[in-house]
Each structure stands twice: as C-alpha cells, then as structure tokens.
Amino acid sequence: MSFMHPLPALNRLSASRPPRALRPRAGAALALGALALTTAGCSAKGADNANVIVGKQAFVAKCGSCHTLARASTKGIVGPNLDESFRVGLAEGLQRNAVRGVVEKQIQIPNPKGAMPAELAHGATLKDIATYVSQSVDRSGQDTGLLASAVEAPGAGKPAVEKGGKLQIPASPTGQLAYVTGKAIANAGPATVEMPNTSGVSHNIALEPGAHGATPGGPLLGASPFTTKGTASVSVTLKPGTYTFFCQAPGHRAAGMYGTLTVK
C-alpha cells in the first residue's frame, strides 16, 4: 500500500514542534523572502475567487489523503496536520503570503528521501493550492460562498442500493478519505460489495456487523483487496440488521471513511 505525500518537508513536524522555518526569529526572514509573492485569494474577498476554488479542489485531490486541513475537511494522518504545523508561526506574526511561499517551495522541491512524487503540481495549479492553504490554515469556521461547495462533503451522496445481489459503494474520486456515500441498503442473502476507486489513493472496503462508526467493533465479516485505481470487491452473506462498511487503510476509518449498511 502506498500513499502520496504532498508536503514531505513537513513530515518532520509535529503538533508540538512547528517547522523550523516557522519557529521564533525565522518568521521575519520568511516574510522578507516572500515579499515578491502576491496575496491574491488571501483576503476576505477571496472566498469566491475562481483560483482559490480550483486550489481547494486540487488540494483535496492531491494532498487531503495525507494532511489534515480543517477548512478543507481533510483528515489525512500520513503527513502532519497543517493547521497545527503553522499555528505557532502565525501566532508569532508570520504573514500568510509567507505561508504561501513555504507551501509552494515544499511542493516544487520535494525531499528526495520522502514519499512525495516530484512534479506533483505545476504553474497555476501549484499557486492555487498554495493560495488556498495559506488563506485557510489555522482558521476556525467553514468556507463560505462558492468555496463552500467547491468539493462535495464526504459521504454526502445518495444511499447505495443493492441490485441483483450487487452493491456498489465507490471511494470518493476527489481523494478524500471517504466513500461517495455513508449509507447503503441491501436485501438479505448473498451479495457482492464492490468499491470502484479512481482516486489514486489506496483503499479497500470491509464489513462488520453492527453500527460502530469510526470505532472498530465486532468480528470482520469480509474485506476486499486494496486498490489505487480499479474496482475491489468482497462477497458476503448478509442477514437482516445493520452493518458498518469501512476502509482498513491505517487512519482512513478514523478520518471518516466508513458508513452504515442496512439489510432488510
């Protein structure tokens, strides 16, 4: 199983130790180094900026499976929590246009020993990702305006319904740690549960009896293989009742990749 790591230079960070570049005395230097950067999309009026919308969509697709960013509703744990990583620097006066510069550079020049692929983003897309992160990191509340609907909420799709013994529950194509729906309905009896995955992030689908949400509980009924692109499936025999379907990749269930299956 492999994971994309969009910001590998931050992989050395933790919530208790902000990035070296963001620790005391370095904020001013970073700000000076970022004076040439524009601040488009970093103002209160930037919520409906088309570039910022693209930046949010690209961040979720390319970075959200590894990183937590509250405003983007991403909960990846492979890489550091971006809100926590920049919190101390921002509190000490680091400007958001400097944060944008840090993000750009870390994507442009990935750690050769890290897991992040080279050339993850280029040109306008790179700038849009950095702009969205810089205006969103360590900010409470929710995105507003068009930005709020730029990416569909995790698991917000219509319930999946079993047909002819086949139940299809796709992984989110956006790269979010979620299935397209958090609800499914099936009839009792043999069933094949399929998980189409086009995200490029490694997922599978597993089932256990009972409604347990993000917390594991009960015996494993069955689990599909993992796939990054393709369709994984598992065959099970369902009895009337409630089941939980979830991804077994480390941290994915805890991040919200689960749902409830009701069997009639």
N, C-alpha and C positions, 0 to 999 in steps of 0.2 A: 504494500500500500504506500502510495507516495502523496505528498502534499506540496502544493505550490506555496512558496514563502515570499510574498511580495516585497516585504521590507526587511531583509535579512540583517541589515546593520542594527536593527532594533532588537534582534533576537537575544542580544546580550543583556538586555534591560530587564528590569522587574519593577513591580509597583513600588517597592521600597527604595529603588535606586534608579533615578531618572537618567536618561542618556547623558554621557559625559559632556556632550555639546550643550546640554541644557542645564547643567549644574551651575552653581553660583560663579559669577565672574565671566562666564562664557557667553551669556545671553547677549551682551552688548556687541561682542565680536561677531556673533552670528547675524545680528541685526544689521551691522555695517556691511557684512558680506552680502546681504540680501537687499541693499538699497536699490539696486537696479531692477528688482522684481516689481511688477505691478501688483496692485491689490484688487484687481477686478474680481467680483464674486465674493469678496471678503467683507462686504458691508451689509448692513441690514436690508438694503435694497436688492441684494444679490439672490434672494430666495427663488425668484422666478427666472434668473439668468439661465439661458439655454446651455451655456458652457458648464455651469455648476450642476445642472440636471444631468448632463452627459457624464460629468465627473462622478456623481453619486452612483449612476448606473455602472460605470466602469470599475469603480472601487468595489462595489458589492460583488461584481462578477470576477474580478481578478484578485481581490485582497480579502474579501469578507470571510472566506473559509478559514483564514489563518488568524485574523485580527478582530478584536472587539472594538467597535466604534458605536457608541450608544445612539447617536443621531441617525446612523445608517441602519440600526437594528441588526448589526452583525455581532456574532458572539464566538468567533474563532478563538481557539486557545493554543494553537501551534506556535504562533508568534505572540509578541507582547500586546497587552491591552494599550491601545494608542491613547485613550483618554488619560490613563494613569501615567504613561510614559512622558507625556508633555506637560502634565499638571504642574509640577514644581517650577519648570522653566517659565511657564505662562504666569504663574503667581509672582515670580521674581521680575517680571517685566519683559519677557521675551515677546516680541511682536509676532502677530500671526503671519505677516508676509515672510518673516524669517522661518517660521514653521513650514511654510510652503517651500521655501528653498531647501530645507533639510529633507523633506519628503522627495522632492524632485531628484536630488543628488543620490539618495539612497536607492532609488529605482534605476537611475541612469548608471550607477557604478555599484552593482551588487557585490557583496562579499564573495570572493571566489571559493571560499570554503563553506558557504551557506547553501541552502536548498533552493534559493530563488533563481529562476531561469534568467539568463541575460535577455535584454531587449523585451522586457515584459510589456512596456508601453513606450510609445514614441510621440514626438511632436505635440499636437494639440491635445491628444488623449492624456498624455503624461501630465501636461499642465492642468488639465481639467481635474484629474484625480487629486493632484497636489492642492489645487484651489479648494476643492470640496473638503478635503481633510483639514486644511488649515482653518477654514471657517467653522468647522463642526467639532473639532477635537476639544474635549473637556468642556462641553457646553450642555447644560441641562435642557429639558424640554424636548419638543419634537420639531421636525422640519415642518414648514408651513407652505401654503400656496401650491404651485405646481410641483415643487420639490417634494412635497409630502407624498405624492402619488407617482413619483418617478420610478419606484420599484414596488411591485406588489408585496403586500405584507406576507411574511412567511406563513404558509399553510392556509391562506385565505381563499383558495379555490373551492369550487363546488365539491360536495362529497363524491368520492369514487364509489361506483355501484358495480357489483359483480354481475356478469352476464355469461350465461352458459358455462359456469364453473371457472371463469377467468376474472380476476380482479386486478386492475392496473392502477398503480399508485406511483406516478413519476416523481423523481427527485427534482427539486427546483432547478430549472435551467439557468437561473441567474447566478448560481454559485453560492447562494445562501445555504446555510445548514438547516434545510427544511425539505419536506415533501411539498408538492404543489397544493395538497390539501391535508388537513388534520383530521378528517373524518372519512369513514368508509362504511359501506353497508353490503352484507352478503347473506346468502341463504345457507342453511346448514348443509353439510356434506363435503365431499372432496372439492378442493379449489386450488388453482394455481395463482399465486400472487406475483405479479410482475412489477418490476421497477425500471422503467426506461430512464436513462441518465445521459444527458447531453452536456452536462456542466463542465466536465474535465476534472472534477473533484471526485475522489474515490468514496463511493457509498455502497451500502447494501440495504436489504430490508429483512427484518427479523420479526417474529411474533411471539407473544407470551400471553397466557390467559390473564384476564383482569385488566382494569383501568388503572395503570400505575404512573402515567405521565412521564416526567423526566427521571423518576426514581425507579431503578430496576426492582422487579418483584415477580415472584412466581417462576415456574420452570420454563425453559425455552421450548417453544412448540416447533420452531423451524427457522432456518435462516438461509438466505440466498448467498451466492458468492459476491465478492466485491467487483465493481466495475467503475471505470472513469468515463467511458463512453460506450454505450450499448445498453442492452436490457438484461438484467439479472432476475432470476425467478426462483421461487420456492413452492413446493407442493405440500399442502397440509390438509387435514381433515378437520372441519370446523363443526363444533356443537353450538347450539343456541347459547348466547351470552355475549359478554364484552371482552375484547382483546386489545392489546396495545401493539401497534407496529412501530418499529424504530430502527435507526441505523446503529450498527455496532462499532463504527469507527470511533476511536478514542475521542471523547469530548463532544461528539455530534449529538447524542441524545440529550446530554445536559444543556447543550446550546439551543435545543428546541426541535431537533429532528425526530419527531415522534407524532403519533396520532392515535385515534380510537376507532376500532373496528367493531361494529355492532352486527351480530349474527342472529338472524331470526329463525 
